[in-house]
């Protein structure tokens, strides 16, 4: 078996698995807890491509793509869409020393750690905030503008029109 795709809205338990020549693994919309997920990855010693897609359509979103550890992985594509699960996902870890290509679509976790990305040639990141920032858009310091006005009071040419900067 060289390529395996596991998809669907079902819970997967992995007690023991070994795919010695598996090169490509796709995990799409599964309920897979971290221990089972790690046993699955550990059972694929020659894995080169991993595709993980996770959303909040199932009852217990665990977001396996937030932690990826693999010595052999060269290509990683992760798409995590769990807008209501921030409290369950504090950190993201990539420990992939052979990784050459990364496409990562997810949220900004509290902690990000990427180890051994020396061979990485291409990275495409699409990161979203867990919540809206519109509450903070009006929170800026007006004192900075006041200081600029104070500095400009001595200039005699304040009445002259300024050229636009393009």
C-alpha positions as CSV (number, residue, x, y, z in Angstrom):
1,X,0.0,0.0,0.0
2,X,1.5,3.3,-1.2
3,X,-1.4,5.7,-0.9
4,X,-4.2,5.8,1.7
5,X,-7.1,8.1,2.2
6,X,-9.3,8.0,5.3
7,X,-12.3,10.3,5.1
8,X,-15.8,10.6,6.4
9,X,-17.6,11.6,9.5
10,X,-16.6,8.7,11.7
11,X,-14.4,7.9,14.7
12,X,-11.2,6.0,14.0
13,X,-9.3,4.1,16.7
14,X,-5.8,3.0,16.0
15,X,-4.4,0.4,18.4
16,X,-1.5,-0.8,16.2
17,X,-0.7,-0.1,12.6
18,X,2.3,-0.5,10.3
19,X,2.5,0.6,6.7
20,X,6.2,0.2,5.8
21,X,6.0,1.6,2.3
22,X,3.1,4.1,2.6
23,X,4.2,7.3,0.8
24,X,0.9,9.4,0.9
25,X,-1.7,9.7,3.6
26,X,-4.9,11.8,3.6
27,X,-6.9,12.3,6.7
28,X,-10.1,14.1,6.0
29,X,-12.8,15.1,8.5
30,X,-12.2,12.2,11.0
31,X,-12.7,12.0,14.7
32,X,-9.2,10.9,15.6
33,X,-7.7,11.7,19.0
34,X,-4.0,12.6,19.4
35,X,-2.8,9.2,20.7
36,X,-4.4,7.4,17.7
37,X,-3.2,10.0,15.3
38,X,0.4,9.7,16.5
39,X,0.2,5.9,16.4
40,X,-1.0,6.2,12.8
41,X,1.9,8.5,11.8
42,X,4.5,6.5,13.7
43,X,3.3,3.4,11.8
44,X,4.3,5.1,8.5
45,X,8.1,5.3,8.6
46,X,8.5,6.2,4.9
47,X,5.6,8.7,4.7
48,X,6.4,11.6,2.3
49,X,3.0,13.3,1.9
50,X,0.4,14.1,4.6
51,X,-2.9,15.9,3.9
52,X,-5.0,16.8,6.9
53,X,-8.4,18.4,6.7
54,X,-10.5,19.1,9.8
55,X,-13.6,21.0,10.5
56,X,-16.1,21.4,13.3
57,X,-18.9,19.3,11.8
58,X,-18.3,16.4,14.2
59,X,-18.9,16.4,17.9
60,X,-15.3,16.3,19.2
61,X,-13.0,18.3,16.9
62,X,-9.4,17.4,17.8
63,X,-7.4,19.1,15.0
64,X,-4.7,16.5,14.3
65,X,-2.9,18.9,11.9
66,X,-1.9,21.1,14.8
67,X,0.9,18.6,15.8
68,X,2.9,16.9,13.0
69,X,6.0,14.9,13.8
70,X,7.7,12.9,11.0
71,X,11.3,12.4,10.0
72,X,10.4,11.4,6.4
73,X,7.6,13.9,5.6
74,X,8.5,16.0,2.6
75,X,5.1,17.6,1.7
76,X,2.5,18.7,4.3
77,X,-1.0,20.2,3.5
78,X,-3.1,21.1,6.5
79,X,-6.5,22.8,6.5
80,X,-8.1,23.4,9.9
81,X,-11.5,25.1,10.2
82,X,-12.5,24.9,13.8
83,X,-13.7,28.5,14.7
84,X,-15.4,27.5,17.9
85,X,-12.6,25.3,19.3
86,X,-10.0,27.8,20.5
87,X,-10.0,26.5,24.1
88,X,-9.1,23.0,22.8
89,X,-6.1,24.1,20.7
90,X,-3.4,26.2,22.4
91,X,-0.3,25.1,20.5
92,X,0.9,24.1,17.1
93,X,4.0,22.0,16.5
94,X,5.8,21.0,13.3
95,X,8.8,18.7,13.8
96,X,9.5,17.7,10.2
97,X,13.2,17.9,9.3
98,X,12.7,16.6,5.7
99,X,9.9,19.0,4.8
100,X,10.2,20.7,1.5
101,X,6.6,22.0,0.9
102,X,4.1,23.4,3.5
103,X,0.6,24.6,2.9
104,X,-1.0,25.5,6.2
105,X,-4.5,26.9,6.6
106,X,-5.5,27.3,10.2
107,X,-5.9,29.7,13.1
108,X,-3.3,31.6,15.0
109,X,-2.6,29.4,18.0
110,X,-1.3,30.8,21.3
111,X,2.0,29.0,20.7
112,X,3.7,28.0,17.4
113,X,6.8,25.8,17.3
114,X,8.5,24.7,14.1
115,X,11.5,22.5,14.4
116,X,13.9,21.4,11.6
117,X,12.6,23.3,8.6
118,X,16.0,23.7,7.1
119,X,15.0,22.0,3.8
120,X,11.8,23.9,3.4
121,X,11.6,25.5,-0.1
122,X,8.0,26.7,-0.3
123,X,5.5,27.6,2.4
124,X,2.0,28.9,1.9
125,X,0.4,30.1,5.1
126,X,-3.2,31.2,5.5
127,X,-3.7,32.1,9.2
128,X,-6.9,33.5,10.7
129,X,-7.6,34.9,14.1
130,X,-9.9,33.0,16.4
131,X,-12.1,36.0,17.0
132,X,-13.0,39.3,15.5
133,X,-10.6,42.2,15.9
134,X,-13.3,44.8,15.2
135,X,-13.5,45.5,19.0
136,X,-9.9,46.7,18.9
137,X,-9.9,48.7,15.7
138,X,-10.8,52.0,17.5
139,X,-8.3,51.4,20.3
140,X,-5.3,53.5,19.3
141,X,-3.3,56.1,21.0
142,X,-4.3,59.6,20.1
143,X,-1.3,61.0,22.0
144,X,1.0,60.1,19.1
145,X,-1.0,62.5,16.9
146,X,-0.9,65.2,19.6
147,X,2.9,64.9,19.8
148,X,3.2,65.3,16.0
149,X,1.1,68.4,16.2
150,X,3.2,69.8,19.0
151,X,6.4,69.2,16.9
152,X,4.9,70.9,13.8
153,X,3.8,74.1,15.7
154,X,7.1,75.8,15.0
155,X,7.0,75.1,11.2
156,X,6.0,78.2,9.3
157,X,4.9,76.3,6.2
158,X,2.0,74.4,7.8
159,X,-0.5,76.3,5.7
160,X,1.0,75.2,2.4
161,X,-0.6,72.2,0.8
162,X,1.3,68.9,1.0
163,X,2.1,66.8,-2.0
164,X,0.5,63.3,-1.9
165,X,2.8,60.4,-1.3
166,X,2.3,57.5,-3.8
